[in-house]
Amino acid sequence: MQQIVSSGNDYLITLKANQGKLFEAVQVHFEQSQPLSCHTQGERSRDRQIERTITGLPPPTQRDPAWVGVQRVVKVERKGTRAGKPFEETIFYLSSLTLEADQFAHRIRDHWQVENKLHWVKDVVLAEDQAPLCAGHALTNFAIIRTIAVNLFRANGFTSITKGIRAVAHDIHQLFSFFQ
């Protein structure tokens, strides 16, 4: 954290349950404090209905000194249905920013767009985690190639990489047109 803050940058980091004392302190802090700001948003898509409530507080006084520059703790409560099944989850974040809840909601959603549009695609569609590569720089090189492939599909108008692969799988001329 010190290096991030010293370099003039900010952070918004997920607080995991394995960070025992800090995680518990933040949970208790939210139970005992009035929020500085709160924002609720809903989303409906395909087989999902989700409601998110984002709440921001100043940090608890008891925390690990390694968390330099913490200005806000943020709680995101998600509840709804996925494929007709109900779910509920709560995630906590630590941030060096002093934003309102709606601004935190926007930044957190932006992060998940990166996760869903790049990492998920590489893991699931391009089977990156199942790649039997381990010698030399093969893992790094193929990760770069997969990222280039995703970028080429996106640059050529494909929002779905799966549909893009199907579209060019048997059309070598279209595939090579990506490089022009």
N, C-alpha and C positions, 0 to 999 in steps of 0.2 A: 504494500500500500504506500509506503514511504516513497518508493521510486516513482510511482504513478503521480502522486501529489506533488513531489519535488519537480517533476518534469512539466508541471503546469497542466496536467490532464485530470480528468475526473473518472470515477468508476461507479458502476451499478452492478453489484455482484450478488449472485444467489447465495443465500445463507443455507447451508445444508445441516441436516439433523446430526451429522457426525461432528459438528462443531459444538458439542455438548453444552457447556456453560453459556456461551454466547447465544446459542439457539434458544435455550430455555429462558434466558434473561429477556430476549426479544419477545418471546411468546407471552411471558408474564407482563412485560411492558405494554403490550397491546391490550391485554385484559384489564389493566389498571389505569389506562390513560385515555384522554379524549384526543381524537385525531386532529391534526392541523388541517388536513384536507382529506376529502373522500370523493371518489368518482365511481359511478357504476355504468357499465356498458353491456349491451347484449349483442349476440351474434347468432344468426341462423344460416346454416349452410348444409346442403345435402342431408345427411342423417344426424346433424348436430344442432343442438340448441344450448348455447352457453351464456351464462351471465357472469361477468367479472366485476368484483368490487375491489378497488384499489384504495388503500388507506396509507397515509404518511404520518410519521411521528418524528420528533427529535430522537436521537439515539438514547438508549438507557445509560445511566451513569456508570453502571458496573459492566465493563467490557475489557477485553484483552487490549493492552496498549499497542499491540501490533496493528490494530485497525485504526491507522492514522487517518485523520481527516473525515471521519464519518460525520455527516451532517443530518442524514435522514435514515430511518428504517422504514421499509415499505412492506406492506402485506397485500398480497394478491389472493383473493378467494375466488375460486372458480367452481361453479356448480351448474349442472344441467344434465343433458342426456347425450349419449353417443350411441348411435345404432339402437336407440330405444332403451338403453340401459342407463340408469342414473349414476352420476359420479359427483364427487365433491373433493376438492383439494385446496390446500393453503400453502403458499410459497412466500418466503420472506427474502428481502433483498437489503443490502447495505449500500449506501450511496454517499459520495462526497458532494453531491448536488443538493441544492435546496429548491426543488421544484414543487409544483402543485401536483396533486394526485393524477389529474388528467394528463399532465406532461410526462409523468413517470409511466403511465399506461401506454402512451405513444412510444416511448423509448423501449419498453419491454416488448411490445408488439413488433417493433422494427427488428429487434434481436431475433425473435421467433421467425420472422420472415426469412432471415438469413439461414436459420436452422432448417426451415422447411424447404426453401428453394434451392439450397446448395447441399448441406450436409445430409439431409434425408434422401435427396435424389442420389447422391454419391453412394450412400450406404445401401439403400433399398433397390433403386432402379439399376444402378451400375454395379451392384454387388461388391462394393469396395471391401467390406469386412470379410468376405469369403475368398478374396484373391489369395491364391497360394504362392505369394511372392515373399521371399525373405532374403535373397542374396544381394549383397552390395547395396546399390541405391535404387533397386527395382521398385520398392514401395513408394519412395518419394517421386520417382520419375512417372510411375503410373498414376499417382495422385494428381500430378500436374497435368498429365494427358486427360484425365477425367474432367478436371476443372476446365480445361480448354474446350473439351467436347460440350460440356454444359453451356459454357459461354457462347460457343458457336451456334448451338441450337437456339438459345435465347435471342441472339443477335439476328437470327433468321426467322424470327416470329413464332417460335414454338414455345408455348407456355407449359406444355406437357412434354417432358423429355421422352417418355415412353412413346407418345404419338410421333415425335420427331424421329426416333429410331426406326419406327415402323415405316414412316414416310420415305426414308432414304436407304433403308436396308437393301433394297433391290434396284436402286437408282444411283449408280455411281456418278453420273453427270451432275445430279442435284447435290450429292455429297461433296463433290469437288467444287461446286459453285460456292460453297461456304467459305472457301479460301480466297475468293476474288474480292 
